[in-house]
Amino acid sequence: MAGATGTPVFSATGAWRDAPPFPGGDATAVVRVTVQPGWHLQSNVPLDPSLIPTQVRLDLPSGWSAEPWQFPAHRITRLPFSDEPLAVFEGTFEATARVHAAANSSALVRGVVEAQACND
C-alpha cells in the first residue's frame, strides 16, 4: 500500500525461521512487517469490527497446511479521527505460523499481507 505521496506505507518480507520444511516435515514461516513512521496498521483483532484486520495468507501447495498465524501484542491508542481507542501495529513486527509440508513434496510458497493502514 502506498500513501498519498506514492511512498509505500508498509513492507513485508517472508522467510523460514530455521530452514524450509522438508517433505513431510514442519517449519515456521516468519513474516516481518515494517510500517513507516507516522503510520499504523489495524491489529489482527481490531477493536472496531468495521476495520480491516491485518492478515497473512499463504498460497500452499496441495497437501500442505498451516496453523493459525501468531501476531505480537498490539498497542492500544487514540487517534484524532476516532472517538474510540484503536488496536494497532507500528514500527516493525513479526507474525509466525507453523507450516506442515506434504510427504514427498517441496515447493515455492508465496504469501500476501493484507492490512488497513492509517495515519494521524
Buried (B, 14 or more C-beta within 10 A) or exposed (E): EEBEEEEBBBEBEBEEEEEBBEEEBEBBBBBBBEBBEEBBBBBBEBBEEEBEBBEBEBEBEEBBEBEEBEBEEBBEEEBEEEEEEBBBBBEEBEBBBBBBBBEEBEBEBEBEBEBBBBBE
